[in-house]
């Protein structure tokens, strides 16, 4: 039913390379059109781990899935969404008609571009699991106040395109080994903003971040191999935390 690809767990050095080759945004642009967040466009940046050609093929595969229209539970986002191991996916979501619309490296602007394709409108999901925004911080070098309008725009687009669906809006997962790192603090700041999008009815915000960190706030490589992408253990933790909310939204 779905075209799953398992994203390899990247090493910390590879993550540094991602940032070094990333698109950058002028921090003085605020939430303007020059940021990734609200710049609706397809992928234009080549990465060693994700060519533009592969990105286009994944998008076409997902459009083919949308053509079938047989998706009750829709997942959409970036590599963390893309990378669900099949066995863990099937155990937790096999009871639903679930479709994976995650693509590695996507920022909010890329997701907005993908959603505007008319073929995506053929979907009629009952529930949507959304996780997006970390690449705006890491690859676009945006500040939380720049990223938030992009996440808000994705939620708005999903509500407009799929008005009958309820959205499980995930907080951006913690990233970086230390709880005191600048990137981790940016995630905390961003999630406080994202939480305001919970309307108690159509959009349900959940922050599962505490499930991924140790008591001292650090992240272990057994859960995130590069302090960003989830290992199979990390996906099991996410599924366990999220499944009760998914079940409630699917009723």
N, C-alpha and C positions, 0 to 999 in steps of 0.2 A: 504493500500500500504506500510505503514511503521510501524515499531514497536517502538512507542514512549514511553519513560519512563520519568516521571516528577521527577526531582531531588528535594528532600525536601530542603528548605532553611535552611542552617546550621547556628547555633549560633556562635558567636565570640569565645566562649570557645571551641567549636568543631574544629574550624580552628586551634586554638593553639595546640589541640591534634593531628591534622593532621601533623603539622610541627614536633611535638615531636616524632612521630612515622615514620617520613619520611626516605627514603633512602638519604644518604648524599654523596656528591662528594668532593674529595680532591681539594681545591681551587688552588693547585699547578699543577693540571692536565691540565689547560688551556682548549683547545677544544679537548683534546685527547679522546681515546676510553673508558676511565674509567668514563667519565661523562655520565649522562642520555641522554644528548642532541644527541649524535651520536652513542649511544650504542643501536643497533637494537635488541630488545628483547621483549618478551611478559611481561605482568605484573607478577612480582614475589613478590611484597610487599602486605601483607594482611593489610587492613584497616577496622576499625569497620563499616564504612559506605560503603565499597566496598570490598567484598571478592574476592579472585581469581576465585572462582567458578562462581560468578555472572559476573565477567569480561569476563570469557570464554563463558558464555551463551550469553552475549550481542554481543560478537564478532561473534559467530555462527549465531545469529539472523541477524546480519548485512550482513554476507556472504550469507545467504538465500535471503536477499533483493537484493544483488548484482547478485545472480543467475538469478533473473528475468530480470535484465538489463534495467528496465524501469524507469530510473532516469535521468532527464534532468538537475536538479539543485541539486547538492551534497553539503551537509554541513558536515564538518569533523573537529574534535577537541576533547576537553575534556568535563568536566561537564557543562560548560557554553553553549556549543553547545548541549549537550545531553538534557538539561533541558527545552527546549522550551515548554511552556504550549500549549496544543493542540489547544485551541481556537485561541490564538494569531498566532500560526503557520498557521492554516487554513485560517485565514483572510488575512494574508500577502503573503503566498506562495502557497495557495490552487489552484491558477490558473496554477501552474507549476507542473510537475512531480518531486516533491522534496523528497529527501531521507536524513535521519539523521544518520550520522556515527560518532557521538560524544560518548565518553565513559568517565565517571567521573574518575578523577585522572590521566589520561594519560599524559605523557610527550612526547616530540618529538620522542624519541627512540621507545616508544610504538606505536605511530602512524606509524612510518616507518616500524615497524614489521608488523602491520596490513595491510599496503598497499602492501607488497610484496607477499601476498597470491594470487595465480593465479586466484582465483574466483573473486577477486576485479577487475581484468582486464576485466571482462565481462561488466563492466559499460562503458558508453560512454556519460558522462555528457556534456552539453553545457557550464555550468558555475559551479564553485566550490567556496564555501565560506569557508575559512580557518581561524580558530582562535586557536592558540596553543602557549604554552610557559610559561604560568603563573605557572604551576606545576613544571617546571624546576627550577623556582625561589623559590617557596614555599615548595615543597616536596623534591626536590633534592638539595636545597641550592646552586644552581649554580649562578655564576656571569653573568651579561649580555653578556660578551665576550665569555662565555662558551655556553650560550643558543643560541646565534645567529647562529652558524654553524648548530645547529639542525633544526631551523626554515628554514634556507636556504636549508638544505637537504630534508626537507618535500616538499618545493616548487619544488625543482629539481625532486623529485620522482613523484609528481603530473604531472609535465610538461611531463615527459617521459612516464608515464602510460596513460595520457589522453591528447595527443598533440593538439587535436581540442578544448579543453576546455579553457575558460578564467578564471583566478583565481582572486577572490576578497580577497586579503590578508588583514585581519584585524590586526590593531595594537593590542598588548596585552592591555586589558582593565585596567584602573586604579584600584588599590587594596590598601586596608588600609584606615582607616578613614581620616588621615591627609595628606595634600599635601606635607608636609615636611618629612614624614616618610622615612626611608631607603628603604623599599620595593617599595614605590611609585617612588622614585628617580631612582631605578633600572629599573622600567618599562619605565620611560622616556628615560633613556640611551639606553635600549634595542630597543625601537621603532625607535630611530634615526638610528640604524643599519638596522633594518628590512625595513625601508623606502627605502633603497638603492636597494632592490630587485624589485622595481617597474620598469618595462621595457617599460611602456607606451603602451603596446600592449597585451601581453599574461598575464601579472601579473599587477594588479592594487592595489596599497596600499592605504588604507583608515584608518585614525585615528579618530574614533568616540568618543574618550575618554572625550572630553569636554562636551558632552551631558549628562554624568553621574555624573558630579560634580557640587557643588554649586559655586557661585561667588568667595568664599574664597578658593576653591579647595577641600573642604571637601566632603566626600561621606555620604549620608544619608542612614539610614537603610530602608527607604521606597523604595529605589532603589536597594541597595545591603544589604540583611539582615545581613550578616556577613562581610560586606565590601569586599566581593569577588564574591559571587554568586548572580545572578540577581533575584529580585522579579518579579512578573507579570508586575509591573510598569516599572521595568528595561528592561524587554524584549520588552515591547511596545516602549520604547525609542530607543532601538537598532533596532527594526524593522523599525520604522519611519525614522531613520537616514540612514539605509542600503538599504531600498527598492528601491530608485531611482537608486542606483548603480547596484543592482541586475537586475532591469528591463533593464538597458542599456546593461549589459553583456549578457542577454538572447536574445537580438534582433539578 
